[in-house]
Amino acid sequence: MCDKWSGGTRGKILTCNSSQLNFMKDIRIATAQFENRSGNKEYNLGVIDKLSKIAAEDGADVVSFHECSVTGYSYARHLSKEEMLDLAEFIPEGPSINRLKDIAAKNNIVILAGLFEKDRQDKLHKDQVCVGKNGLIAKHRKIHPFINPYLNPGNTYCVFELFGWKCGILICYDNNIIENVRATNLLGADIIFMPHVTMCTPSTRPGAGFVDPGLWQNRFKDPTSLRLEFDGMKGRAWLMKWLPARAYDNGIYAIFSNPIGMDDDQLKNGCSMIIDPFGDIIAECRKLDDDVVTATITTDKIKKAGGHRYKQARRPELYRDIIGEPHISQQKVIWLDSDVPQNKDHAEHKV
């Protein structure tokens, strides 16, 4: 299903060499955005079905949806452990995996989507799953979860194969830690799926902040005002500071997926996109609505990209011990801090 390497275990480096890349066929990958409904799995899976069909008709072999696209995301910060356990599912036997399997079979496409997972000991995780017509192909447990205090961090990297390509998954905050992206790539992944629920929240970064939900409600009459907010420093302009660098530095395809519209009380700006190994955007959702776009993934860019050459020039003997120094992980999400005003009242939650 999915090869795993723990953070404390040195895995075999699997990066493809030039001869291996020569045998890999081009594939078509789609990324989607949509306005999910909090806790309404039936509705969200219905949209996933609709957009998967559109992607398949556009020739996509794979379609990727955002973090917690099955369940909704931001509202989970309000939920008790009992409510989280009611929302979460066993994987792979849960009903949402079975429904994704049916959608994949009906549309002849592989689907990546997100939901909360529970195990038999009532431990909770936040997962992104990859599902095909025969069922679960891979799952990744978010390494840096924070939306609910009862979530447990994942402790492994996930690398798996799709249509001859080595792929990986990193969820939202996981991608902000650059070591996670490099490690997943060095373990073989030339395509990394990056499902998010991000942008349009307060931060210490200049220009950050919430976007007025009223602009979303008025988007058809006044798309310009909303687009200025979505594309400015609250949204896309910030994304462009770091996301293309993840693809460029590692010589990978980055498949970024993000919701659009209201996620609980927060407005999200979509911008789901596919970035090639040169750091160039080759497909992007630009509708102020549900949307899906597709791009062709080719091996030649991996071999030609600077990131491929720079990895060959690495000298890990110089920095192996530096990177491996003992470190206590401290994760603080500014917009969850009680000092930052929210769109509506909610309980204090610090990470």
N, C-alpha and C positions, 0 to 999 in steps of 0.2 A: 504493500500500500504506500507507505511513506518512509523513506530512510530518515533516521533521527540521530542527531548528535547533541549531547548535553553540553552546556557551557563549560563544564569542568572536564570534558573528555576531548582529547585531540583526535579529530576525525581524519579520515583519508581525504586528501585534496583531490577533487574530481573534475576540475576545470577542463573542458574539452580542448584537445589539441587540434591543429589545423586539419589533420586527416579525418578526425571524427566529424568535424563540422562539414566536411565535404559530402558526407552521407546523409545529413539532416535535411529534410524537405521543408520548403516554405510552408508556413501555416497562417491562418487568419484568426486574429484574436479581437474580440469586442470588449469594450468597457461601457458601463451604463451608469446612469444617474436617475434617481426617482425620489419622489416625496413619500417616505414611508409613514405608516400609521403606528403609533406606539402600542405595542402589545397585540396588534391585530395581524396575526400570522396569516390568516386566510386571505386578507386583502393583499398583504405584501407578497405572498407567494403567487397570487394572481397577477400582480404586476411583473414579477420575475418571469412568469410564464409568457406574458405578452411580449416583453422586451427580448426574451430568449428567442421567440419565434421570429421577431424582426431581425435579430442578429443572424440567425440561421439562414434566413432568406437572403441576407447580404453576403453569404458565403462563409460566415464565421465558424470555426471549429470549436472555439471556446468563448464564453462570455463571463465577465467578472462583475460582481455587484459589491456594494459598499459594506463596510463593517456593520454587523448587526442588521443587515438588510431584511432578515426574516422577522426579527423581533421588535425593531426600533432600539434606540440607543440612549439618548440623553435622559429620558424619563426614568431609566434604571437607577439614577442617583437617589431617587426617592424611595426605593423599594427595600423592604425588610428582607431578611434571609429567607423567611417562609415564602414571601412573594417571589423572590428570585428562584427558589426551588420549583415553584409552580410554573414559572415561565421557562426555565431551562429544560433541556431534554437530554436523554441518554443518546450517545453517538457510538455506533451507527444505527441503532434500532429505533430511534425516535421517529415520530410521524413526519417531521419536517424533512428529514433525510429521505424518507420514502417518497414524499411528494416531489422533492427535487429530482430524485431518480426518475419518476414518471415524466416530469417536465423535460428532463434531458433525453429520455427515450422518444417522447413524442416529437421533439424538435430536432433530434439527432445532433445534439450539441453538448459539450461539457460545461458545467456551471460551477462557478465559485460564489459562495454566499456566506453570510455571517449570522451567528446565533449564540446564545448562552448554552453551555454544557454543564451537566451535573454527572457525578459518578455515584456508585453504590454506597459511598461513605458520605454523601451529601456535600462533597467538595465542588465548588463552582469555578468554572473557567469561561473565558470568552474565546470563541473559536471562529476561524474561517475554514470552511470545508470545500473540498473539490469533489464533485459528484458527477458521474457519468451514467449511462443507461444501465450499467450493471451494478450501480451502487457507489459507495464511498471509495474514492481514490486516495485522498489525503486529507489531513486536518492539521491545522496549526493552532496551538494555544497561545494567545497573546502573552508576550514576555513581560510587557509593562502595562498591565491593566490598571484602571483607576476609577472608573465611573461608578463603581459600587464597592464598599469596603469588604464585602464578603467574597470577592473574586480572588482567586489564587493565580499567581503568575506561572506561565509556562516556563519550562527549563530546558527546552530542546529546540533545535533548528529542524526544519522540515524541507527535504528536497525529494522531488518525485518526478516521474517521467510522464509527459504528454506528447503523443505523436512523435516520439523520438527525441524530444527536447527535454533537458533537465530544467525543472522549474522550482521556485521556492515561493513561500508566502511569509510576509511580515505585516503585522497589523498596526496601522496608524503610528502611535508613539514609538513602536519598535523601529520604525524607519528614521526617527530623529536621532537614534544612537547609531552613528556611522559604522561602528564595529559590527553591528548585526547584519548590515547590508553586505559588507565585505566578507564576513564569515560565510553567509549564505551563498555568495558567489563563489568563494574558494571551495566550497563543498560541491560545486558543480552547476549551480543555477545560472543559466544565461538569460532566463526570464524570471523576474520577481514580481508577483502580484502584490500590490500595495493597497488593500482596502482601508479606507479612512472614514471618519466623521470628523471633519476639521474645518478650520477657518471661521472667521466672523465671531470670535470670542475675545474678551479682554486679555491683555498681556502687558508685561513691562516693555515690550517692543513699541516704539513710536508708531502711531497710526493704527494700532489694533483696536478692536472693540466690536460690540454687537452691531448688527444691522437691524434697523427698525422693521418689524414684521409687517407694518402697514404698507411698506414699499412692495412687498410680495403680493399682498392682496390687491394692490393697484397696478400690478406689473403689465397688464394688457393695455391700460390707458397711458401709463407712463413707464415704459421699459427703460428709458435713458437713466433716470435717477437710480433705479435699482442696479443697472449694469455698472454705473460709476462706483457704487459701493462694492459690488461683487468683484470688480476687476481691480480695485484700488488696494491700498495697503491692508485693509481688513481681510482681503481675500486673495485673489489670484496673484497680485504683485508680491505678496509675501511668499506664496508657494513657489514662485519662480526664483526666489533667492536660494533654494536648497534642493528642490526635487530634481531638476535636470542634472545637478551635480552628482546625485546618487547614481544616475544612469551613466553619465560621462566618466566618472572616476573608476567605475567598475566594469565598463564596457558591456552593459546589460540592457535589455529591454525592461523598462519600468511600466507596469500596468496599474495606473492610479485610478481608483474608483471612490466616489464621494457622493453623498446625497445632495439633493436640491430641495428647497422649500423648508417647511417647518418640521423640525425634529424636536418634539415636545415644545418648549417655549423658545427654542433657538432657531434662527433662520440660517440655513446652509446654502452655499453658492454653487454646488456641483463642480463644474470644471473637470469632470472625469476625462482622463487623457492617457494616451500611449506615447511614451518617450523612447526614442531609439538609442543605441549605444553612443551616438555622437552628442547626445543631450538635446536632440531636436524633437519637437512635438510633431508626430505624424498623424495623429487623430485626436480630436477633442470635442466633447459635448458642449455646445454653445447655446442651446435652447434654454429659455427660462421656463422649463417644463421637463417632464420625463423625457429621456433621450438615450440613444445608444449609438456608438460609432465603432467602426471596424478598421483595422490596419493589417497589412501583410507583414509578417515577421520573417526576415531572411538572414541567413548565416553570414553573408558577405560583410555586413556591417560590423559584426562581432570581430571578425579578423582584421578589418581595416581601422577600427576605432582606436583612439589613443589609449583608452583604458586597458585594452588588450596588451599593448606594448608595455605600458607602465607596470602592469602586474608581473610581466616577465623580468623587469628590471629591479624588482623588490630585493631588499637585503634584510631579511627578517632577523639575522643575527645581531643587527644593530638595535632593534627595538622590541624584540621578543620579550625580554625581561621588563622593559618599561611598560608595555601594554599589559603584561601579566602581573604587575604589582598588586598586592592586596588592596581592595577598595570596597567601601561600604556604599551600596547603592542608595541614593537619596532622590526620590522622585516627587516633585512638587508641581502641581498643575495650577497655574495662577488663577484661572477663571473659576476654579472650585474653592478658592480661598475665601473666607468670610469677609475679607476686606474689600472684595470686588463686588459691586452691586450687580444683581442678576435681573433678568427680565421679569421674574416674579419670585416671591419668597420661597425658600426651601431650606431644609436643615443644613447646618454647617457640616462640611465634609472636607477634611484635609487629608492629603496624601503625603 
